[in-house]
Amino acid sequence: MLDRRRFLALSSTALGVGALAACGSGGDSGSGGDGGTDVEVFTWWASGSEKAGLDALVKVFGEQHSDFTFVNGAVAGGAGSAAKDMLQSRLQASDPPDTFQAHAGAELQDYIDAAQIEDVSGLYDEYKLTDAFPKDLVDRLTVEGKIYSIPSNIHRSNVVWANAKVLEKAGIDTKKAPGSVDDFLADLEKAKGAGVTALSVGTTWCQVNLLEAILMSELGSEKYNGLFDGKTAWDDAAVTSSLEAFQKMMGYTNSDRDSLDWPDATQQLIDGKAAYNVMGDWAEAAFQQAKLKDGEDYTYFPLPGKEKIFGFLADSFTLPVGAPNADGAKAWLDTLSSKDGQLAFNLAKGSIPARTDVDESQFGTYSQTALKSFAEDAISPSIAHGAAVPVAWLNDLSDATSQFTTGASDLAAYQKALVAAADKYAS
Amino acid sequence: MRSRVRRYGPPLLLISPSLVLVGVFVYVLIARNLWTSMTDNHTAAQANGRKDVSFVFLENYVALFKSPQFQHSLWNLVLFTAVFLVGAMIVGFVWAWLLERPLPGGRVFQTVYLFPMAISFVASGVVWRWLLNSNQGDSATGLNRLFQMVGLDVLENPWWNQVTFGIAAIAIPAIWQLSGYVMALFLAGFRGVPDDLREAARMDGASSLQMYRHVIFPQLTPVLMSAIVIIAHMSLKSFDLIMSISKPANYQTKVPAVDMYVFKSSFDYANAAAVGTVLLAFIAILIVPYLIQQHRERTR
C-alpha cells in the first residue's frame, strides 16, 4: 500500500513537473478552454453501489454534454483515505484533476485555506441551484458568503437498523421505535437477553458515528450544531450525559469491533448475530443486496431524542484552482446538479437527491422516509464524515474516542480530550 | 597532478550521477525534513505557502515527547521491536541449529520455513487480521476458535485489542514471516565454519556442547549482528503489517509510523516531519555503531 502510494505520489509529482514544463512552452493559454475534451473526475467510488451511481451519472453526462469525454480518476481503498492521500499530493504538486469528490462542509476547509478550490457560487446562479437546494443545506455549504462545492446527493448518518426476526425473538415490538435514548438502552438489554450481540459496531469511525448520533439525540439540533462554532461547550453537562449513554451502549457491542469496517458490522445484523446497528443509510444497499425485506426482515428508525434530527452528510464536487479543463469540469457540475443527473445517480447509489424538485415516487421505501425527513426535520452535520469538523479536529476526536473505547482512558479524561480538541480547532 | 586526474577522474565521473542523486534525494531531503520538523507548519494553508511558516526550533519535539499519546506510540514500538526481535532470533536460530546437520528432508523444511518471506506484509496481514480476531467464547473465530477446538481455552485472549500489550500480538505474524530469513542467515553462518575447525575441536576431545559453546558460536557473532540490525530496522518501519491488521485510528496499535501518517493526512507537515526524524534517529542509533564496527573489521 505504502509503496503504491509513494509511487503514485512520485509519478504525480513527475506529471506536475511535466505540466509546468508544458505551461512554460505553451505560453499564456489562460485557464481552461483549450484543455481538450477530456474531463478527469476524481472520486473514491470504485465498487458496489458507489460505482453504480458514478456509472449512471456518466451516462447522463454523455447525453447532456456529448462534446466532453469522461475520464475516470477513481482511486479505490480505505473508504476514501487512499484517494484523499493521493489527491493531497497532486494538489500540492499543482496537478489537480478537473474536479474531485469531497464531503461537503468542514472537510473542505483545508482546501479553501490552501486556496486549492474555486468559489462556485456563480454556478449556483447560472444553474439556478439556490432555489433547487433546501436553504438549510445551502447555508451549511456557505463559508463567508462563498460556496465551494456542489452536492450530488445527501446521506443520513443517524439511522438505527434492526434485524426484525431477532427483535421478535427478544420480545421487542418491531413496529414501534423507542422514544428516547434510555428506551433504546432498555431494548438493547432485552436484545442481549436473546443471546445475540445487542449492538454491532465497527472500527473507530463507526464508533464516532454512533457518538455523534447520541450527541444529536441528547443535545437537540441547535445545541449540537453549537458544538462546532463554540456556542456549546464540550464540557457541558449534556455532553457528559451523552458520553455516559455512549459508554453504556458500547457495553452492548461486539468485542471484535476494532477490526471491522461498517460492512462487516452490518453483516452481523444481516446474519442474525446482532440485533441493532447504528450506521449511515448507505447500509440500506447492503440489506437490498442480501435480499432482506423492508419491514419484515429489517426495520429502521432515527436514533430517538429530544427532537427529530436528520444527521446529514453530502458528497459533493469541486472546481480545483488550475483545473486543466475548467469548462469540462463546469459541464460535469452542470450534469451533476441537474434533475436528471441527481435522479439517475441517487437511484443507483441509494442516497437521496440534494434537489427538492426531483420526482420522489421513483425512490424506494427507505429513501421515501429519508426524503420526508430531510424536508421536515432539523438538519445537523455529521462529525464522522467531514461535515461538521475539519480533518485535524476529526483526527483528535477519533483518537480520544479510540482511547476511551479500548479502555485506556475514563470518561472524565475522554471529555477532557474532547474539550482540548475543541479549544485547539474551534473558531 | 595530471596523473591524479587520470587515475581518479574516470571512476569519479562514473559514480558522480549516483553521488548527486543520493546527495539530493537522500541527504538534501533529510535536511529538508529536519527543517520542516522545526517549523510551525501545521495547517493546509501553511503547507501550501499561503500563510507564513516560522521557525520554532525544538518545540514540536518537546510537545510530542510530552504528549501521553505519543509516549504510548513509543512504548508500543519498543514492545513490538522487543518481541519481534527476540522471537525471530530464537525461532530462527533453533531452526537453523536443527537443520544444520544433514537430515532427510532438511531441504524441504528450509524451503517451508523460508517461504513466508515471499509473502508481502500486507497480504499476510489480511489473513492474520482474521486469525487474530478478538472474539472469545461463542463467537470466537481464528486462533481463539482453534484453541477451543484443541481444548486450550485458557489461551484465548483479545490479541491486539488489549491496550497495554496488544501490539505484541502483531509481532507474531512478523516473527512468522521473518524467522525463516534469520534461519537462512544462521545456516549460512554455520556453513561458514570451516570443517577443519570442528575436526580440530573433536580431536581435542571437545564435547558437542563445548564445541558449540567455544568454537561455533563465537564465529556466528557477525551473523547475529546482521540479523539483529535487519530485524530491528524492519520493526521500526513496520507500518504495512500494522495497518493491514488494524486501522490508523485504533489507539491500541499506534506506533510512531502510524502517527506520522495521521499527521500527514491532516496537513500537519511539521509534526509528521518531527515523527519521521525521531524514527530516523532510532534507526541511526541502531545502524551507525554497526556500520562503524563493520568498517573497523574491514580495515583491520
Interface residues (C-beta under 8 A of the other chain):
Chain A: M1 L2 S81 K84 D85 Q88 Q92 Q109 D110 Y111 D113 A114 A115 Q116 T197 T203 T204 W205 N254 S255 D256 D258 S259 K273 V391 A392 N395 S398 D399 S402 Q403 T406 G407 A408
Chain B: H42 T43 A44 A45 A47 N48 R50 K51 Q69 H72 V122 R129 L132 N133 S134 N135 Q136 S139 P158 N161 V163 F239 D240 M243 S244 I245 S246 K247 P248 A249 N250 Y251 Q252 V262 S265 S266 F267 D268
